[in-house]
Amino acid sequence: MDIICIGMALVDSIIKGFDPHPVSASGYRAASGSLNVGGEAVNEAMAAAKLGLETGILCSLGEDDAGDMIIGALRRCGVDTARVLRSSEHQTPVTTMFVHEDGTRRSITNSAHRYNFHPENAVSRFSDARALILGSLFRAPFDEPAVILTVLRAAKEAGQLVFADTKMPNFRFLTLDDLGDSLPLIDYITPNEDEARYYSGKETPEEMADAFLSRGVRNVIVKLGSRGCFFKNREGSFSLPACEIRAVDATGAGDNFVAGFASEILRGASNADALRFANACGAICTTAVGAGTALRDREQVLRFLHGM
């Protein structure tokens, strides 16, 4: 494998154009509703596979229709699903997501999102790849310091490049100080602006990045949405603007960004070139409803960049 993605797998019930004014005592309308596979690990694995990398995923699914839907979608994209864990004791998480006209969104989670499948007990399932993407740092299964540290130590012992995408907490709350031993094992961390502000307590992208760098992370990328991204390591920093595009749904844009960046880094690109490619992947993702709908392959992204 080139990349193994570990993290949350779920189904998104996406409601677009929700009208808050009831049409009956208990009835509401929306412009559209759809079911789409999602979760950071799923989105990143599907995108990486579409971009031409040999990609596997380690995640947990229930023995239910939602789990079958995710397995089918992963396989159609060429993701190796041999590492997927399935259990009849836990439901596959389903997230309800309200998407607004400008592409922004709000989501509703439930207790099924809390299940931690303990990837630290499955080292052999992820240590045979060139790179590892932690799809949901600060959320299950990476919301316990001991779990995070065990997985990252195993990855570095296997010589893997480690990318860590972050999420806002939903059930268990950790701070950067709680991960003091783990953060120096991360090669690239990719919080969005809200996440970076929450965990760093800072207001500017440079200050946010410094909070991660001071705790040992080697490279920090702060995703700034429509303002692009900010990169910083100990050698320097730079900003890149976002690609101009009409957003339909921002669901999964950050995950496509991370997969695009990791795929180009593994191909030997510089940080700046990899981030330009990542920006394009994120922008393309927003042109259709659902995290895995719009992005097709690497050639599509290169054509998009060439036309800018």
C-alpha positions as CSV (number, residue, x, y, z in Angstrom):
1,M,0.0,0.0,0.0
2,D,0.9,3.6,-0.5
3,I,-1.5,5.0,2.1
4,I,-3.6,3.5,4.9
5,C,-6.3,5.7,6.3
6,I,-7.6,5.1,9.8
7,G,-10.6,6.8,11.4
8,M,-14.3,7.3,11.3
9,A,-16.6,5.7,8.6
10,L,-20.2,6.7,8.4
11,V,-23.2,7.6,6.2
12,D,-24.1,11.2,5.7
13,S,-27.8,12.0,5.3
14,I,-27.4,15.3,3.5
15,I,-30.4,17.8,3.5
16,K,-29.8,20.7,1.2
17,G,-31.9,23.9,1.2
18,F,-33.8,23.2,4.4
19,D,-36.8,25.5,4.9
20,P,-37.2,26.1,8.6
21,H,-40.9,27.1,8.2
22,P,-43.2,24.1,8.7
23,V,-45.7,23.2,6.1
24,S,-47.8,21.2,8.6
25,A,-47.7,20.5,12.3
26,S,-44.7,18.3,12.0
27,G,-43.7,18.6,8.3
28,Y,-40.8,20.6,6.7
29,R,-39.4,20.9,3.2
30,A,-36.0,20.9,1.7
31,A,-34.6,21.3,-1.8
32,S,-33.1,17.9,-1.8
33,G,-32.0,14.9,0.4
34,S,-29.4,12.3,-0.3
35,L,-27.4,9.5,1.3
36,N,-23.7,9.6,0.9
37,V,-20.8,7.6,2.4
38,G,-18.6,9.7,4.6
39,G,-16.3,10.0,7.6
40,E,-12.8,11.3,7.3
41,A,-11.1,8.0,6.7
42,V,-13.5,7.0,4.0
43,N,-13.4,10.3,2.2
44,E,-9.6,10.4,2.3
45,A,-9.2,6.8,1.2
46,M,-11.6,7.2,-1.7
47,A,-9.9,10.4,-2.9
48,A,-6.4,8.9,-2.6
49,A,-7.4,5.8,-4.6
50,K,-9.0,8.0,-7.3
51,L,-5.8,9.9,-7.5
52,G,-3.9,6.7,-8.3
53,L,-2.4,5.5,-5.0
54,E,-2.7,2.0,-3.7
55,T,-4.9,2.8,-0.7
56,G,-6.3,0.8,2.2
57,I,-8.6,1.7,5.1
58,L,-8.8,0.6,8.7
59,C,-12.2,1.5,10.1
60,S,-15.1,-0.1,12.0
61,L,-18.6,-0.8,10.5
62,G,-21.7,-2.4,11.8
63,E,-23.2,-5.5,10.2
64,D,-25.9,-3.4,8.7
65,D,-27.1,-1.8,5.5
66,A,-25.2,1.4,6.1
67,G,-22.0,-0.6,6.5
68,D,-22.7,-2.5,3.3
69,M,-23.2,0.9,1.5
70,I,-19.8,2.1,2.7
71,I,-18.0,-1.1,1.7
72,G,-19.5,-1.0,-1.8
73,A,-18.5,2.7,-2.3
74,L,-14.9,2.0,-1.1
75,R,-14.5,-1.0,-3.5
76,R,-15.9,0.9,-6.5
77,C,-13.2,3.5,-5.9
78,G,-10.5,0.9,-5.7
79,V,-9.9,1.1,-1.9
80,D,-8.6,-2.2,-0.3
81,T,-11.2,-3.1,2.3
82,A,-9.4,-6.1,3.8
83,R,-8.6,-4.2,7.0
84,V,-12.2,-3.1,7.7
85,L,-13.5,-4.4,11.0
86,R,-17.3,-5.3,11.2
87,S,-19.3,-6.1,14.2
88,S,-23.0,-6.8,14.9
89,E,-22.6,-5.2,18.3
90,H,-22.2,-1.7,17.0
91,Q,-24.2,0.3,14.4
92,T,-22.5,2.1,11.5
93,P,-22.8,5.8,12.4
94,V,-25.2,7.9,10.4
95,T,-24.8,11.7,10.4
96,T,-27.6,14.1,9.6
97,M,-26.1,17.1,7.8
98,F,-27.8,20.4,6.8
99,V,-26.1,22.1,3.9
100,H,-26.8,25.8,3.3
101,E,-26.9,27.7,0.0
102,D,-23.3,28.9,0.3
103,G,-22.1,25.3,0.8
104,T,-21.5,25.6,4.6
105,R,-23.0,22.9,6.8
106,R,-24.1,21.8,10.2
107,S,-24.2,18.2,11.4
108,I,-25.9,16.1,14.0
109,T,-24.0,13.1,15.5
110,N,-25.2,10.4,17.9
111,S,-23.9,7.7,20.2
112,A,-22.8,5.5,17.4
113,H,-20.0,8.0,16.7
114,R,-18.4,7.2,20.1
115,Y,-17.4,3.7,19.3
116,N,-13.6,3.2,19.5
117,F,-12.4,0.2,17.6
118,H,-8.9,0.2,19.1
119,P,-6.6,0.4,16.1
120,E,-3.6,0.1,18.5
121,N,-4.5,-3.6,18.7
122,A,-4.2,-4.0,14.9
123,V,-0.7,-2.8,14.1
124,S,-0.2,-5.4,11.4
125,R,-3.2,-4.0,9.6
126,F,-1.7,-0.6,9.0
127,S,2.1,-0.9,9.2
128,D,2.6,-2.1,5.7
129,A,2.2,1.2,3.9
130,R,4.4,4.1,2.9
131,A,2.2,6.6,4.7
132,L,-0.5,6.7,7.3
133,I,-3.4,9.2,7.5
134,L,-5.1,9.7,10.9
135,G,-8.5,10.8,9.6
136,S,-10.0,12.1,12.8
137,L,-7.4,13.1,15.4
138,F,-9.4,14.2,18.6
139,R,-12.3,12.0,17.7
140,A,-12.9,8.2,18.0
141,P,-10.8,6.2,17.6
142,F,-8.2,8.9,18.2
143,D,-9.6,10.6,21.3
144,E,-7.6,8.6,23.8
145,P,-3.9,9.6,24.3
146,A,-2.7,6.1,24.8
147,V,-4.3,4.9,21.6
148,I,-2.9,7.7,19.6
149,L,0.6,7.2,21.0
150,T,0.6,3.5,20.4
151,V,-0.5,3.9,16.8
152,L,2.0,6.7,16.0
153,R,4.9,4.8,17.6
154,A,4.1,1.8,15.5
155,A,3.9,3.9,12.3
156,K,7.2,5.5,12.9
157,E,8.8,2.2,13.8
158,A,7.6,1.0,10.4
159,G,9.1,4.1,8.7
160,Q,5.8,5.6,7.7
161,L,5.1,9.2,6.9
162,V,2.3,10.4,9.2
163,F,-0.4,12.8,8.2
164,A,-2.9,13.8,10.9
165,D,-6.2,15.5,10.0
166,T,-8.1,16.9,13.0
167,K,-11.7,17.3,14.1
168,M,-13.5,19.2,16.7
169,P,-14.3,17.0,19.7
170,N,-17.8,15.7,20.1
171,F,-17.8,13.3,23.1
172,R,-14.3,13.2,24.7
173,F,-12.2,16.4,25.0
174,L,-8.4,16.5,24.7
175,T,-5.9,19.3,24.6
176,L,-2.6,19.6,22.8
177,D,-0.9,19.1,26.2
178,D,-2.7,15.8,26.5
179,L,-0.8,14.7,23.4
180,G,2.7,15.8,24.4
181,D,4.3,12.5,23.5
182,S,2.4,12.0,20.3
183,L,2.6,15.3,18.5
184,P,6.4,15.0,17.7
185,L,5.6,11.8,15.8
186,I,3.4,13.7,13.3
187,D,5.0,14.8,10.1
188,Y,2.0,16.9,8.8
189,I,-1.0,18.1,10.8
190,T,-3.9,19.7,8.9
191,P,-6.5,21.5,11.1
192,N,-9.0,23.8,9.6
193,E,-9.1,27.4,11.0
194,D,-11.8,26.7,13.6
195,E,-10.0,23.5,14.8
196,A,-6.7,25.3,14.9
197,R,-8.1,28.2,16.9
198,Y,-9.9,25.8,19.3
199,Y,-6.8,23.7,20.1
200,S,-4.2,26.5,20.1
201,G,-6.2,29.3,21.7
202,K,-4.7,31.7,19.1
203,E,-6.3,34.0,16.5
204,T,-3.9,34.2,13.5
205,P,-2.9,31.3,11.3
206,E,0.8,31.9,12.1
207,E,0.2,31.8,15.9
208,M,-2.0,28.7,15.5
209,A,0.8,27.0,13.6
210,D,3.4,28.0,16.2
211,A,1.3,26.3,18.9
212,F,1.6,23.0,17.1
213,L,5.2,23.4,16.1
214,S,6.2,24.3,19.6
215,R,4.9,20.9,20.7
216,G,7.0,19.0,18.1
217,V,4.8,18.7,15.0
218,R,7.1,19.0,12.0
219,N,4.8,20.7,9.5
220,V,1.5,22.5,10.0
221,I,-1.1,23.3,7.4
222,V,-4.1,25.5,8.5
223,K,-7.0,25.1,6.1
224,L,-8.7,28.5,5.7
225,G,-11.7,27.6,3.5
226,S,-12.4,30.2,0.9
227,R,-9.1,32.0,1.9
228,G,-6.9,29.1,1.0
229,C,-4.4,27.6,3.4
230,F,-1.3,28.6,5.5
231,F,1.8,26.4,5.8
232,K,4.6,26.7,8.3
233,N,7.5,24.6,9.5
234,R,10.8,25.4,11.2
235,E,12.3,26.5,7.9
236,G,9.6,29.0,6.9
237,S,6.0,29.7,6.1
238,F,3.8,30.8,3.2
239,S,0.1,31.2,2.2
240,L,-1.8,30.0,-0.8
241,P,-5.1,31.4,-2.0
242,A,-8.1,29.2,-2.6
243,C,-9.2,28.2,-6.1
244,E,-12.1,30.3,-7.3
245,I,-15.1,28.1,-7.8
246,R,-18.9,28.2,-7.1
247,A,-19.4,25.9,-4.0
248,V,-22.4,23.7,-3.9
249,D,-21.5,21.6,-0.8
250,A,-18.3,21.9,1.3
251,T,-18.8,18.4,2.8
252,G,-15.5,16.5,2.6
253,A,-13.6,19.3,1.0
254,G,-11.0,19.2,3.7
255,D,-10.7,15.4,3.4
256,N,-10.1,15.6,-0.3
257,F,-7.6,18.4,0.4
258,V,-5.6,16.1,2.7
259,A,-5.7,13.2,0.3
260,G,-4.5,15.4,-2.5
261,F,-1.7,16.8,-0.5
262,A,-0.5,13.4,0.8
263,S,-0.7,11.8,-2.7
264,E,1.5,14.5,-4.2
265,I,4.0,14.4,-1.3
266,L,4.4,10.7,-1.9
267,R,5.0,11.4,-5.5
268,G,7.9,13.7,-4.5
269,A,6.3,17.1,-4.9
270,S,7.4,20.1,-2.9
271,N,5.2,21.3,0.0
272,A,4.1,24.3,-2.1
273,D,3.2,22.2,-5.2
274,A,1.5,19.6,-3.2
275,L,-0.6,22.3,-1.5
276,R,-1.6,23.8,-4.9
277,F,-2.8,20.4,-5.9
278,A,-4.6,19.9,-2.6
279,N,-6.4,23.2,-3.0
280,A,-7.7,22.1,-6.3
281,C,-8.9,18.7,-4.9
282,G,-10.8,20.6,-2.2
283,A,-12.3,23.0,-4.7
284,I,-13.4,20.3,-7.0
285,C,-15.1,18.4,-4.1
286,T,-17.3,21.4,-3.4
287,T,-18.9,21.4,-6.9
288,A,-21.3,18.5,-6.1
289,V,-23.3,17.2,-3.1
290,G,-21.4,14.6,-1.1
291,A,-17.7,14.2,-0.2
292,G,-16.9,11.6,-2.8
293,T,-19.0,12.8,-5.8
294,A,-17.0,15.3,-7.8
295,L,-13.4,14.2,-7.7
296,R,-12.7,11.6,-10.4
297,D,-8.9,11.2,-11.0
298,R,-5.6,13.0,-11.0
299,E,-5.9,14.0,-14.6
300,Q,-9.1,15.9,-13.8
301,V,-7.2,17.9,-11.0
302,L,-4.3,18.6,-13.4
303,R,-6.6,19.9,-16.0
304,F,-8.4,22.1,-13.4
305,L,-5.0,23.6,-12.4
306,H,-4.0,24.1,-16.0
307,G,-7.2,26.1,-16.7
308,M,-6.8,28.5,-13.7
